[in-house]
Amino acid sequence: MHAVAAEVQQVPARQVLRDARGIGIGVIEHQRLTGKFIARNKHGIVIGSFDGHVTRTASGRIVAKTNVLPALLLLER
């Protein structure tokens, strides 16, 4: 009898971003139900989102047509 192994890889639901010194500057959360990515600063405040087409600031302003959430976190520092 042979066993079959299957490996399923998913995007992590929460990714911590750190600066060069290893200090956490924020997190990017993946909402699997909606497909959105949400960027939060180190205090947990939402600073932007990416919906698969555009990146928006927390106020809703479009800043790019690609995912630039890590750049928003770096600017927030």
PyMOL commands that set and color helices and strands:
alter all, ss='L'
color gray80, all
select helices_A, chain A and resi 69-76
alter helices_A, ss='H'
color red, helices_A
select strands_A, chain A and resi 14-18+24-31+36-41+46-50+55-57+62-64
alter strands_A, ss='S'
color yellow, strands_A
deselect
rebuild
show_as cartoon
